[in-house]
Amino acid sequence: MFRTHTCGELRLTNVGQQTTLSGWVQRARKMGGMTFVDIRDRYGITQLVFNQDVNAALFDTANKLGREYVIRVSGEVAERSNKNANIPTGEVEILVSELSILNESKTPPFTIEDNTDGGDDIRMKYRYLDLRRNNVRENLELRHRITFELRRYLDQMNFLEVETPILIGSTPEGARDFVVPSRMNPGEFYALPQSPQLFKQLLMVSGFDRYFQIAKCFRDEDLRADRQPEFTQIDCEMSFVEQEDVLNLFEGMMKHLFKFVKNIDFTEAFPRMTWEDGMKYYGSDKPDIRFEMKFVELKEAVSGHDFVVFDSVPYVGGICATGCAGYTRKQLDELTDFVKRPQIGAKGLVYIRCEADGTFKSSVDKFYSADDLKQIASLFKAQPGDLILILAGEKRKTQKALCELRLEMGARLGYRNKDVYAPLWIIDFPLFEWDEDTQRFYATHHPFTSPNLDDIPLLETDPGAVRATAYDMVINGVELGGGSIRIHDSALQHQMFKHLGFTPEQAEAQFGFLMSAFQYGAPPHGGLAFGLDRLVSLFAGLDSIRDCIAFPKNNSGRDVMADSPSTIAQAQLDELNLVVDLKPQTPKGA
C-alpha cells in the first residue's frame, strides 16, 4: 500500500495511529541526532521525524534524501512539540519506522516554493515542476471548481452540453485560422475553430433550444497577457430570446459564481453602458469602472489661444487625478515618457496643477491666462490639490492613449484593487468597422450579428451608423465574454454579406450550409461565450491567464517545454502534399 492518508489529512485526532504516506521531499533539516523531512503531495505537507537513537540505519538513509525525491514512509502519528500554525497538519508529525525511496530526483532548476526563484522562461520550460507549486496548483483547482459549478448551473437552466467539430472549414473573417492539411484530400485544408459559432446556430435550427459547451478554440493572432493561441470558452446559445433574456440569464450566472467562489453578493443589477459612452468617457470598450476619472472633452474650451498643438488637432481630452497637484517635475516627466511610449503613441502631455491656495500652474501658462485655466478646471469639477492631465491628437488614437494614462494613474493611486469587482455590460456596439487600408467594412463581432431592429433602414443609407444587438460583459477592465442576437432571416443575412463585401458566390462557398439550414425554419436565437481562462484569472487575481492553464504557450506562441511548433520529416510533408520553402526571406526594400 502506497498510502493510508494524504499529506494534508492528518490531525490531532489521528495521534497514536499508524499511517503510510507517499509524496515528494519538500525540504530536510538535520538537527543533531534528529532529521526532520517535510513530505508533500497535492493535498498538503506533513513533517516526518527520523531519530538516530531509535534507528540509525533509517536516520542515515533520511540524510541522503534530496529535494523532490519520491518516497513512501510508515510510522506513528505524534503530537508536535513545536507546532506550526501556518499549515493544517502543523500540530502533528510522523515518527518514521519505515522509509522507501520510490524515485530519486535531480536537483530542480528552481525552488518548488510559492515565492520561487525561477523566472517565467525557466518555469515554462519545466512546467511539470512549476505545477507542483501550491499557488499554481490552486489556480487549476479553482478552474476545476468553476468549470464544474458552471456545468451544474447551466444544467439546472436546461442547457444541453453538445460537442461540436474541431476540424472545420476555414472562415477568413475575423482572426487568422490555424489550418490543418488533409492527407486524404490533397491540397485541401481543415481549420481549427475560432469558436463553435456556426455549429451552435445550427443546433438552434435543430431545435436544441439551449446549448452549451466548454469549448477549445484556436486563433492565430498576436499574443499578450490575456491571449493564448488555444483557449477555452464557455460557449452558450439560446432560442426564442431577445437581448434582455440573454443578459438577465448570464448576469444571474455571474452573480452565482461570485457567491460560489468569493462569497460576494451582487444584489443590484449590473450597470449598462453603451459602446459610444465607453469610448467617450473612458476611451475603451472595456472600461475599468472601479474608479471615476472620466474623460472631459476640451477642444472647444482650449481652441483659439494660439497654442498650435490644441488648435491643429480634432480632439483634446483630459482626466483629473484627485490629490496629485503635488507631483514633482520628475513624476510629470515620467508620465510624459509613459504616454510617449510607442505602444501608446501620444506626442506629449499637458498638465494643469490646481494649487492648494486656489491658483493654477500649467505647462502652457504662456498661452492660457489664470482665468482660462480656472475655466478649464471647472469643466473637470477640479478641487484644490488636483492635477489635470491633457492629451491631444486624432480622436480614437488619443482616446486610447488617454485610456492608458487613466489606468496608469488609477494603479498609482491604488484604485485598481484586485479584491474589488466592478462588473458592467457594454451594449450598442457598432455593427460595422471601416478599414482604411482595404476601404471596406468589416463585422465588429462576426457576420451573423443582428443589427438593432430600429437601425435596419440605415443599412442601405448609412451602414456605419448601424448599431449591433451585441453585448460584452466587462469586469475590472477585462472583457470576460460577449455575444449577440443572431440574424435568423436569410434575406437579412444576405444583406449583411453584401455590406461586408461578399459576392453571392463567396457567401455560398463559405456559409452555404448555414444559409440552407435557415430555409428550414430558423428560430430567433442568440448567445454569448465567456473566456474560461480569463474568468479563472480574474477570480485568482492573476495578471496573466498563463498561470491558470496547465500547459500554456509563451508570448511567441511556443511551448518551450515540448518544443513546439517544430519541423516535421520530409516523408510526412510528402504524404501531405506540402512543399515547405525554408529559404531565408528577402526583406522588403532590399
Secondary structure, DSSP 8 states (H G I E B T S, - for coil): ---SS-TTT--GGGTT-EEEEEEEEEEEEEETTEEEEEEEETTEEEEEEEETTT-HHHHHHHTT--TT-EEEEEEEEEE-SS--TTSTTTTEEEEEEEEEEEE-----SS--STT-S--HHHHHHTHHHHTTSHHHHHHHHHHHHHHHHHHHHHHHTT-EE----SSB----SSS---EEE-TTSTT-EEE--S-SHHHHHHHHHTT--EEEEEEEEE------TT--SEEEEEEEEEES--HHHHHHHHHHHHHHHHHHHH-----S---EEEHHHHHHHHSSSS--TTS----EE-HHHHTTSS-HHHHTSSEEEEEEETT-TT--HHHHHHHHHHHTSTTT--S--EEEEE-TTS-EEETTTTTS-HHHHHHHHHHTT--TT-EEEEEEESHHHHHHHHHHHHHHHHHHTT---TT---EEEEE--BSEEEETTTTEEEESS-TTB-B-GGGTTHHHH-GGG-BBSEEEEEETTEEEEEEEEB---HHHHHHHHHHTT--HHHHHHHHHHHHHHHTTT---EEEEEEEHHHHHHHHHT-SSGGGGSSS---TTS-BTTTTBS----HHHHHHTT-----S----TT-
